[in-house]
Amino acid sequence: MEGSLNKKTIWRIIIILSILLSTIFSNLALAQSDHLSKFSPKVVVLTAFLPEYNAWQNEKFNRNIEISGLIKPLSCDERDVCIVMTGEGEMNAAIALTIMIKDASLNLSKTIFIRSGISGGVDDPSSAYGSVYINSWVTSWSFGHHYLNDQKRLDWMQPGCSNYALPGHCNEYTQNLYENLAYKIDDHLLNIAQESIKNLQLENSPKAIQLDKVFGLSTTPTIKIGAVVAGDDYWIGIENEAIAKKIVKLYSNNAANYTDTAMEDIGDVAALSKFGLENHYLSIRSVSDIDVPEPGKTDEQAWKTINPHETHLAIKNVVLVTKKIVDEILQY
């Protein structure tokens, strides 16, 4: 009797285990099937506003994915390269990236994100209108304290250690745990981007050449490695440019120099970092204007008369460079 009961107990255990294992494997299969059924873009090109977005409309983006919360659908081509408009500013960029990552129809775990847009360029002879920067650093303009110093000049002080860092880590600004102050772009992605644009000739325009001469710049646009300062505060001026240089030097531990200013990039990479995707990001920016007034004008005059832009050329060149980078990424 006792032996018979033991056999029954063993069989019951076997049956229960079989049911449990069957359920587990069934759930795993469903999860895997669900994961595979999601669309996984290879590249998503991020644009901020209509002129940047419209510059891609001659491409064959014939698959539109409606995602609640985005300004426009995610539009993709047969190579699984997609274009999206996030809206302007770091907040809108961060919201758009989060919406896409959390969307149930997408799997973005292997996607490369490329911010492709125009920017203000540093007042430097080599920063001709239409030049393109492949940014190796993305830094925040907004954190810290922007103020008028005792000489009534614009100045900036970095945020206090207790506001952003773990105790004993005050100099570690990059990809810190508390705030999003600075990100170093992944070296592997940066190398791919640099490799893709070898011997690429940028376009130029009579208007750009004329403006280059006004600012005392080179009249030939080039492609260089840069460091972008990103924030929603749209600024112009020699004092603000000095602050931008200080920010990049501090946050990068003197590894980078300020070259361009934009509005979305820090929001992009900060959002991606929350999902472990910060090393899937590139920032490509072209010079549409210079971040100081033209010679002989004050900051206020620059605002009242609108500092000279060459947006058309800048958009044309940033798209040209981004396409080459996308083609190179697809080879891997």
Beta strands, then each sheet from edge to edge (+ up, - down):
strand 1: 43-47
strand 2: 63-65
strand 3: 74-76
strand 4: 81-85
strand 5: 112-121
strand 6: 132-140
strand 7: 145-148
strand 8: 154-157
strand 9: 182-184
strand 10: 223-230
strand 11: 260-262
strand 12: 281-290
sheet 1: 2+ 3- 4+ 1+ 5+ 11- 10- 6- 9+
sheet 2: 2+ 3- 4+ 1+ 5+ 12+
sheet 3: 7+ 8-
end
